[in-house]
Amino acid sequence: MTPFDLTPVADVGVMMRFGNTICAEAEAAVATAHRTVHRSKLPGVTETIPSYTALFIGYDPLVTDAKTLCTTLRELDFSEQELSASPKVWEVPVCYEEPYATDLKELCTLLGKSRDQIVGEHLSGSYVVSMYGFAPGYAYMRGVPESLQIPRKPKPVADVPAGSVIVAGPQCLVTTLTLPSGWWTIGYSPFEFLRRHESDQFPVAVGSEIQFRRVSLEELSKVKTDQ
Amino acid sequence: MTTNLVVEQAGPFVSIQDQGRPGYMRFGVPGSGPMDRFAFSVLKTALNGGEDFSAIEVSVAGVRIRCSGNPVTGAVVGGKFYVDVDGKQIAPWSVFTLESGQTVTVRGADEGSWAYLGFAGDIQSPQWLGSRSTHLYSGLCGQPLQGGDQVTLNHSRVINRDRELSRPRFSRYCGSVRVVLGPQESLFTPKAIQNLLEGEFQITPNYNRMGMALRGPKLEIQQALTMPSEGLVRGAIQVTGDGAPTILMADHQTTGGYPKIATVISMDVNQLAQARPGDTLRFIPVSADEAVLIARKANVLLRDYFDGL
């Protein structure tokens, strides 16, 4: 098991931190710890939030406390599941065409590349869901190739539509709501990370692998009808 | 029996809330629920509400609701708001009866930012992930109430004699809250920690269900802002690059990359929610162990208070 620090958060939680550097090892450790904590059904635990290098564990102070929880966490066996875990792979179709790819033209200018080059680079990345954040169903994926890593825009843009495929730095995500964003919109995906009418509304677990597949405008309408 | 609650007028940020939506932060879903959980619990107890009890969270902008159909017991708890039934003012913490055609008005007055208006019955409104709490910015569980809306109340009933409820001292904002330092206090300069614990802050108008922005002495960060995003809690005091703190409230984002200098203890977040823009704020440090003991002692006090209701 990767070494970790435990820090109490007021009277409501404990932060289990696996270093401060975003890396595959820390992410795998967070995912394993998250699964183990869920499986162990620890008394008083009310909330868990996995992120790049840390797992937040929220508790009810009337049931347990940071000391008890830290002792339990140090004694939990995380090893077994680290071996057996094989991440699920999801195929996510993306249409990189107009009217969806609203920032692709500007990116071509900024990076001095053609549309096809940028699309090819985006497709060549290997993506893993590192965490959820910002808004319901916003699954942060790591894996944008270095050649395509661009800092976020200086100012967020209002009303980036739901389904937008957006990138910033090493990160990529498919938006589930129409909200402001400072990331670059390079396409649209009909894949739903938030499924409001299914029993499992968030089918894509943290740690899952994502494979993007290019679809044309015509194919997109077909994919949409099939869903 | 059914009662229709006809919203005749509603200011911004008046919304239906229940106990919230815990357990989904790992999918980016805020906990939501009442800004002042204590006031909400008092209301629920006064109206014999069950686990799924929901009520109307009223901002200082206020709401006026007309009852249509079966008579029903209502109650208001929260800040020291103005409350009237058909124009006749009643105490800010009250249980009352509404007959068909009567209206209840609740709006901000002397103290407090939020009041809870509830009824003996089951509010019918959209549900998402097991909760009726409106999530204001996503619209995933209904929208804030507006004039012209109708809310159906099933199993509406008259349960209580009209009465005034006692308003305990610990429900009021008192100008200070207790905090546990961290989890990132080590990223701040010693002067920043001193400023936090000795300085006076002011609540700015930038206060909503997501957070409360403060003005005050600078909380300088000594390292570059490079920490990876991590999970957040209600009460976390996060500090942006310019050294200005924001305290996260009910609808806060689930993750973020700004360092947290300290975290307000769970009990005191309720009082703090009742503070208003312009109010001053001081922070009193306690240890994480003390914070748990405070929560447990407070719970005994609360139980005594609830037993007396």
Interface residues (C-beta under 8 A of the other chain):
Chain A: T7 P8 V9 A10 D11 V12 G13 M15 R17 N20 T21 I22 H34 T46 E47 T48 I49 P50 S51 Y52 T53 A54 L55 F56 G58 P61 L62 D65 A66 K67 M131 Y132 G133 F134 A135 P136 G137 Y138 A139 Y140 L177 L179 L194 R196 Q201 F202 V206
Chain B: P22 G23 Y24 M25 R26 F27 G28 V29 P30 G31 W128 L129 H135 Y137 S138 G139 L140 V179 V180 G182 P183 M227 P228 S229 E230 G231 L232 V233 R234 G235 A236 Q253 T254 T255 G256 T263 V264 I265 S266 A288 D289 A291 V292 I294 A295 R296 N299
